[in-house]
Amino acid sequence: MKVDQLMNRGCMAKLLSNNLLQRVLVALVGIPFLLWLIDLGGLGFFLFFSLLALLAVFEFHRLARHKAKPPALWIVLPVTALFQANFYLQWAEVWELLLAVVLALLVMELFLKEGSPLLNLGAILPGLLYVNLSFGSLLRLRFFEGGREGEIMVFLMFFCVWAADIFAYFGGSSLGGKFIGRKLFERLSPHKTWEGFLSGLAGSVAASMIYSSFVPELSLTKALLTGLLIGLASPAGDLIESMFKRDAGVKDSSHLIPGHGGVLDRFDTIMFVSPFIYFITVHL
């Protein structure tokens, strides 16, 4: 028994080591690319994050298919492209497009013969709206007031999210369970600890303070509020995605990004906090 346990622990340690290496390699390529893209703005920023929105909806559609018969991809992907293009070009009010899409999906369901209409629409609408409104908020944020203020806030948001992830990962790995016996949210994520959450919160706040010291246009108050909000909200984005994955019975939304899973796995926090940072930027 002891030999088996040691072998299992060795395999697990090797797996974690390989996973961490993949994460580091992806970060070495991905982070500079994202920083360049945020600075670039314009059409390139729109096209890349619209692509992410399409991939995220594709992944959510795969999750939904485990529970229902959602509208086909040839319907939901063009709807996503339309949403993202509208956020960029602002042809129509968002509520007008939402109303048109919901009514169209209801009518289409009349002609579908598989599954339950309640389950079919209920399985896809939350993901379709969540993905599009989240990435749409990110687009509107980046191009707010000609782009400069939006650019500052998008950089701040990504720095805080990355800091929260890194501090939570290493804080949870080294301190998890040593001070607080209860898990953060064991039903959906049994490995998340309060120590990891508090470490992530500290990392996000620290990143916001450091960033504001290099950007004179950004007030310390706004930076700290952003860092605090991201630190507090970061676990929610991950837990929401975990909720959907557990219900669908899958570990990752896809295997698109080595060491990270899919777009929903990697950008879950960015998706969740983008609307909040947009509200802070526009209204404060």
C-alpha positions as CSV (number, residue, x, y, z in Angstrom):
1,M,0.0,0.0,0.0
2,K,2.8,2.4,0.9
3,V,4.5,1.7,-2.4
4,D,1.3,2.4,-4.3
5,Q,0.8,5.6,-2.4
6,L,4.4,6.8,-3.1
7,M,4.0,6.0,-6.8
8,N,0.7,7.9,-6.9
9,R,2.3,10.9,-5.2
10,G,5.2,10.8,-7.6
11,C,2.9,10.7,-10.6
12,M,0.9,13.5,-9.2
13,A,4.0,15.6,-8.5
14,K,5.2,15.0,-12.1
15,L,1.8,15.9,-13.5
16,L,1.7,19.1,-11.5
17,S,5.3,19.9,-12.5
18,N,4.5,19.5,-16.2
19,N,1.3,21.5,-15.9
20,L,3.2,24.3,-14.2
21,L,5.8,24.3,-16.9
22,Q,3.1,24.5,-19.6
23,R,1.5,27.4,-17.7
24,V,4.9,29.3,-17.5
25,L,5.7,28.7,-21.2
26,V,2.2,29.9,-22.3
27,A,2.6,32.9,-20.0
28,L,6.0,33.8,-21.5
29,V,4.4,34.0,-24.9
30,G,0.9,35.1,-24.1
31,I,1.5,38.0,-21.6
32,P,3.8,40.0,-24.0
33,F,1.3,39.4,-26.8
34,L,-1.7,40.6,-24.7
35,L,0.2,43.7,-23.5
36,W,1.1,44.6,-27.1
37,L,-2.5,44.0,-28.1
38,I,-3.9,46.2,-25.4
39,D,-1.5,49.0,-26.3
40,L,-2.3,48.5,-30.0
41,G,-6.1,48.8,-29.5
42,G,-8.1,49.4,-32.6
43,L,-9.1,46.7,-35.1
44,G,-6.5,44.2,-33.8
45,F,-7.9,44.3,-30.2
46,F,-11.4,43.9,-31.5
47,L,-10.7,41.0,-33.8
48,F,-8.7,39.1,-31.1
49,F,-11.2,39.4,-28.3
50,S,-14.1,38.7,-30.7
51,L,-12.3,35.5,-31.6
52,L,-12.0,34.7,-27.9
53,A,-15.8,35.3,-27.5
54,L,-16.5,33.0,-30.4
55,L,-14.3,30.3,-28.9
56,A,-15.9,30.8,-25.5
57,V,-19.4,30.4,-26.9
58,F,-18.3,27.3,-28.8
59,E,-17.0,25.8,-25.5
60,F,-20.1,26.8,-23.6
61,H,-22.2,25.1,-26.4
62,R,-20.2,21.9,-25.8
63,L,-21.1,22.1,-22.1
64,A,-24.7,22.8,-22.8
65,R,-25.0,19.7,-25.1
66,H,-24.3,17.5,-22.0
67,K,-27.6,18.6,-20.6
68,A,-29.9,19.7,-23.5
69,K,-30.2,20.2,-27.2
70,P,-29.3,23.9,-27.6
71,P,-29.6,25.8,-30.8
72,A,-27.0,24.8,-33.4
73,L,-23.5,26.4,-33.6
74,W,-24.4,27.9,-37.0
75,I,-26.9,30.0,-35.0
76,V,-25.1,30.9,-31.8
77,L,-21.7,31.7,-33.5
78,P,-23.1,34.3,-35.9
79,V,-25.1,35.8,-33.0
80,T,-21.8,36.2,-31.1
81,A,-20.1,37.8,-34.1
82,L,-23.0,40.2,-34.4
83,F,-22.9,41.1,-30.7
84,Q,-19.1,41.8,-30.7
85,A,-19.3,43.8,-34.0
86,N,-22.1,45.9,-32.5
87,F,-20.1,46.6,-29.3
88,Y,-17.3,47.8,-31.6
89,L,-19.2,49.7,-34.2
90,Q,-22.3,50.6,-32.1
91,W,-24.9,50.1,-34.8
92,A,-27.7,49.5,-32.3
93,E,-28.5,49.8,-28.6
94,V,-27.4,46.7,-26.7
95,W,-30.9,46.1,-25.3
96,E,-32.3,46.2,-28.9
97,L,-30.0,43.5,-30.0
98,L,-30.6,41.5,-26.9
99,L,-34.4,41.7,-27.5
100,A,-34.0,40.7,-31.2
101,V,-31.8,37.7,-30.4
102,V,-34.0,36.4,-27.6
103,L,-37.1,36.7,-29.8
104,A,-35.4,35.0,-32.7
105,L,-34.2,32.1,-30.5
106,L,-37.7,31.6,-29.1
107,V,-39.2,31.5,-32.6
108,M,-36.5,29.1,-33.8
109,E,-37.3,26.7,-30.9
110,L,-40.8,26.4,-32.3
111,F,-39.3,24.4,-35.3
112,L,-37.0,22.2,-33.3
113,K,-38.2,18.8,-32.4
114,E,-35.5,17.5,-30.0
115,G,-35.3,17.9,-26.3
116,S,-37.2,20.3,-24.0
117,P,-37.6,23.9,-25.1
118,L,-37.1,25.0,-21.5
119,L,-33.9,23.1,-21.2
120,N,-32.7,23.9,-24.7
121,L,-33.0,27.6,-24.3
122,G,-32.1,27.6,-20.6
123,A,-28.9,25.7,-21.4
124,I,-27.5,28.2,-23.9
125,L,-28.9,31.6,-23.1
126,P,-26.9,32.2,-19.9
127,G,-23.6,31.4,-21.6
128,L,-24.5,33.2,-24.8
129,L,-25.4,36.4,-22.9
130,Y,-22.6,36.1,-20.3
131,V,-19.9,35.6,-22.8
132,N,-21.0,38.4,-25.2
133,L,-21.8,41.0,-22.5
134,S,-18.5,40.3,-20.7
135,F,-16.3,40.5,-23.8
136,G,-18.5,43.4,-25.0
137,S,-17.8,45.3,-21.7
138,L,-14.1,44.7,-22.3
139,L,-14.3,46.2,-25.8
140,R,-16.3,49.2,-24.6
141,L,-13.8,49.7,-21.8
142,R,-10.8,49.7,-24.1
143,F,-12.3,52.2,-26.4
144,F,-13.8,54.5,-23.7
145,E,-13.3,58.2,-24.2
146,G,-11.1,57.9,-27.3
147,G,-9.1,55.0,-25.7
148,R,-6.5,56.5,-23.4
149,E,-8.4,56.1,-20.1
150,G,-9.8,52.8,-21.3
151,E,-6.3,51.6,-22.1
152,I,-5.1,52.5,-18.6
153,M,-7.9,50.6,-17.0
154,V,-7.6,47.5,-19.2
155,F,-3.9,47.3,-18.3
156,L,-4.7,47.8,-14.6
157,M,-7.4,45.1,-14.8
158,F,-5.1,42.5,-16.4
159,F,-2.2,43.3,-14.0
160,C,-4.5,42.9,-11.0
161,V,-6.0,39.6,-12.3
162,W,-2.6,38.1,-13.1
163,A,-1.3,39.2,-9.7
164,A,-4.4,37.7,-7.9
165,D,-3.9,34.4,-9.8
166,I,-0.2,34.1,-9.0
167,F,-0.5,35.1,-5.4
168,A,-3.6,32.8,-4.9
169,Y,-1.8,29.9,-6.5
170,F,1.4,30.1,-4.5
171,G,-0.3,31.3,-1.4
172,G,-2.8,28.5,-1.5
173,S,-0.1,25.9,-2.3
174,S,2.1,26.9,0.6
175,L,-0.3,28.1,3.2
176,G,-3.6,26.5,2.3
177,G,-5.3,24.9,5.4
178,K,-2.6,26.0,7.8
179,F,-4.5,28.9,9.4
180,I,-8.2,28.5,8.3
181,G,-9.5,24.9,8.4
182,R,-12.5,25.5,6.2
183,K,-12.3,25.5,2.3
184,L,-13.4,28.6,0.5
185,F,-16.1,27.0,-1.6
186,E,-15.7,23.2,-1.3
187,R,-18.9,22.3,-3.2
188,L,-17.6,23.7,-6.5
189,S,-13.9,23.9,-6.0
190,P,-12.5,21.6,-3.2
191,H,-8.9,22.9,-3.7
192,K,-9.6,26.6,-3.1
193,T,-8.6,27.8,0.3
194,W,-9.1,31.0,2.3
195,E,-5.4,31.4,2.5
196,G,-5.2,31.4,-1.3
197,F,-8.1,33.8,-1.6
198,L,-6.5,36.3,0.9
199,S,-3.2,36.0,-0.8
200,G,-4.8,36.7,-4.2
201,L,-6.6,39.7,-2.7
202,A,-3.3,41.1,-1.3
203,G,-1.6,40.5,-4.7
204,S,-4.3,42.4,-6.6
205,V,-4.2,45.4,-4.2
206,A,-0.4,45.5,-4.3
207,A,-0.4,45.3,-8.1
208,S,-2.9,48.2,-8.3
209,M,-0.7,50.4,-6.0
210,I,2.4,49.6,-7.9
211,Y,0.7,50.3,-11.3
212,S,-0.8,53.6,-10.1
213,S,2.7,54.8,-9.1
214,F,3.8,54.6,-12.7
215,V,0.6,56.1,-14.2
216,P,0.1,59.7,-13.1
217,E,-3.3,60.0,-14.9
218,L,-4.7,57.2,-12.6
219,S,-5.7,58.3,-9.1
220,L,-4.6,56.0,-6.2
221,T,-8.2,55.8,-5.0
222,K,-9.5,54.5,-8.3
223,A,-6.6,52.1,-8.6
224,L,-7.1,50.7,-5.1
225,L,-10.8,50.3,-5.6
226,T,-10.1,48.4,-8.8
227,G,-7.5,46.2,-7.2
228,L,-9.8,45.5,-4.2
229,L,-12.8,44.7,-6.3
230,I,-10.8,42.3,-8.6
231,G,-9.2,40.6,-5.6
232,L,-12.6,40.1,-4.0
233,A,-14.4,39.1,-7.2
234,S,-11.7,36.9,-8.8
235,P,-12.8,33.6,-7.2
236,A,-16.4,34.2,-8.4
237,G,-15.5,34.1,-12.1
238,D,-13.7,30.8,-11.6
239,L,-16.5,29.3,-9.4
240,I,-19.2,30.2,-11.9
241,E,-17.3,28.4,-14.6
242,S,-16.6,25.5,-12.3
243,M,-20.4,25.3,-11.6
244,F,-21.2,24.9,-15.3
245,K,-18.3,22.4,-15.8
246,R,-19.4,20.3,-12.8
247,D,-23.0,20.2,-14.0
248,A,-21.8,19.1,-17.5
249,G,-19.4,16.5,-15.9
250,V,-16.2,17.8,-17.5
251,K,-12.9,18.9,-16.1
252,D,-11.9,21.6,-18.7
253,S,-14.0,23.6,-21.1
254,S,-11.5,22.5,-23.9
255,H,-7.8,21.8,-24.3
256,L,-7.1,24.8,-26.5
257,I,-4.5,26.4,-24.2
258,P,-1.8,24.0,-22.9
259,G,-1.7,23.9,-19.1
260,H,-4.8,26.1,-18.8
261,G,-7.7,24.4,-20.6
262,G,-9.9,26.5,-22.8
263,V,-10.9,30.1,-23.2
264,L,-13.5,29.8,-20.5
265,D,-10.9,28.3,-18.1
266,R,-8.2,31.0,-18.8
267,F,-10.3,34.1,-19.2
268,D,-13.1,33.3,-16.6
269,T,-11.9,36.0,-14.2
270,I,-11.4,38.7,-17.0
271,M,-14.9,37.9,-18.2
272,F,-16.4,38.3,-14.8
273,V,-14.7,41.5,-13.7
274,S,-14.7,43.4,-17.0
275,P,-18.3,44.7,-16.5
276,F,-17.4,45.9,-13.0
277,I,-14.3,47.7,-14.2
278,Y,-16.3,49.3,-17.0
279,F,-18.8,50.6,-14.5
280,I,-15.9,52.0,-12.3
281,T,-14.3,53.7,-15.4
282,V,-17.5,55.2,-16.7
283,H,-19.2,56.3,-13.5
284,L,-16.4,57.2,-11.1
